[in-house]
Amino acid sequence: MASNLTERLSRLVKTMRGQSRITESNVQDMLREVRMALLEADVALPVVRDFIARVKEKSLGAEVVSSLTPGQVLVSIVQKELAATMGEGIADIDLAVQPPAIILMAGLQGAGKTTTTAKLAKHLIEKRKKKVLTVSADVYRPAAIEQLKTVTAQAGAEWFPSTPDQKPRDIALAAIDFAKKHYFDVLLFDTAGRLAIDEVLMAEIKELHALLKPVETLFVVDAMQGQDAVNTAKAFKDALPLTGVVLTKLDGDSRGGAALSVRQITGVPIKFAGVSEKIDGLEVFDAERHAGRVLGMGDIVALVEEVQKGVDIEAAQKLAEKVKSGVDFDFNDFLSQISQMKKMGGLSGLIDKLPTELASKAGQADMGKAERDMRRMEGIICAMTAKERRQPSLLMDGKSKASRKRRIAAGAGVQIQEVNRMLNQFEQMQTMMKKMRGGGLMKMMKRMGGMKGMPGMGR
């Protein structure tokens, strides 16, 4: 939906550049484009009708500020209404109860419920400083219990064992008892799913809800399901008193169809969004920021957060002090730069959060090739000896540099031309660092929030 809606609105803004005011005619043009984009994204028809009606009402009553064009005003209205449809602001989970706070995870099989349970555990541990226990009551899918055990370990939480021959009710009682005795703050309860809604599934989850009395009942839904997500949401809403929604696979192609539909159908806020397959790929859902992504405005806040999370500030300060003192930038420093970039999700992960116009320009540089180049440079540096990494001059001056290059190329599995290309890039970086002596590097990093140079982008 993101690229489709962005493309349609951008085209409309361009055609409206010569117009000085908002009219019923240009509002109708915009609404037609928005309606088509939403329907193509498989947003539920009642949701589309309601959304279009609200945008039309706001648009016809809007005034054009002197610094804006009619197109910009209309896009602004669409963004605000998108955010309102998905739930304004941020809705946090409620843990203000006598421990353990029980969170029930509900949803169909394949929505990513088990992985999301572990991601939520990691979020609660890191962001809320909670002691978390997970347990699975999915006794129908043989691999489900083992899967939860594995991903829980990755999240750094504790896992309560259960077996396929147990009844979900017995698992629940045992897990609650264990959580109380061992002073856990939160118990995450992963329930069984089905490929489709059925009476047995709903009866079981209703019984578990009555027994557990959870403080949060989260409905986990695949963001790429579109219209199917609406039907599933209705069924779970009728069966359970849902308190929130978790959208998974929001990094997929649809980016928003389910987000628009599910919030309105269930009447409960979207609390979290799965944005990658990594165990830390769960974000607190912010409707305004997501509306910006859908409209191609990017998510600069998420970009800054990604950079801050990935950058080792202490290492950056050490590098600054090293350069300031006159010591040359070496291959160990260069390798550290590449490692920092990988921690931030690589070039493609950062570019995905840029506004569409900037991202498309960056994309022309072929991010796939840039990522491969970074990995190749890493391999070349790892093929060097410790002495060569500390003394780059050994590969740039002297009689033995040719034989050293041949050995490194063979060790890295690349042609000698690739080694020469990497050395040229390193030399450019080294020259830049020399120019920044006298405190210039620290000033630059402070301005950029700690972000350092990006290997592979200086070509």
Secondary structure, DSSP 8 states (H G I E B T S, - for coil): -HHHHHHHHHHHHHHTTT--S--HHHHHHHHHHHHHHHHHTT--HHHHHHHHHHHHHHHHT----TTS-HHHHHHHHHHHHHHHHH-SS-------SSSSEEEEEE--TTSSHHHHHHHHHHHHHHHH---EEEEE---SSHHHHHHHHHHHHHHT-EEE---TTS-HHHHHHHHHHHHHHTT-SEEEEE----SS--HHHHHHHHHHHHHH--SEEEEEEETT-THHHHHHHHHHHHHS---EEEEE-TTSSS-SHHHHHHHHHH-S-EEEEE-SSSTT-EEE--HHHHHHHHTT---HHHHHHHHHHH--HHHHHHHHHHHHTT----HHHHHHHHHHHHHTTHHHHHHTTS-HHHHHHHHTT-HHHHHHHHHHHHHHHHTS-HHHHH-THHHHSSTTHHHHHHHHHHHHTS-HHHHHHHHHHHHHHHHHHHHTTTTHHHHHHHHTTT----TTS--
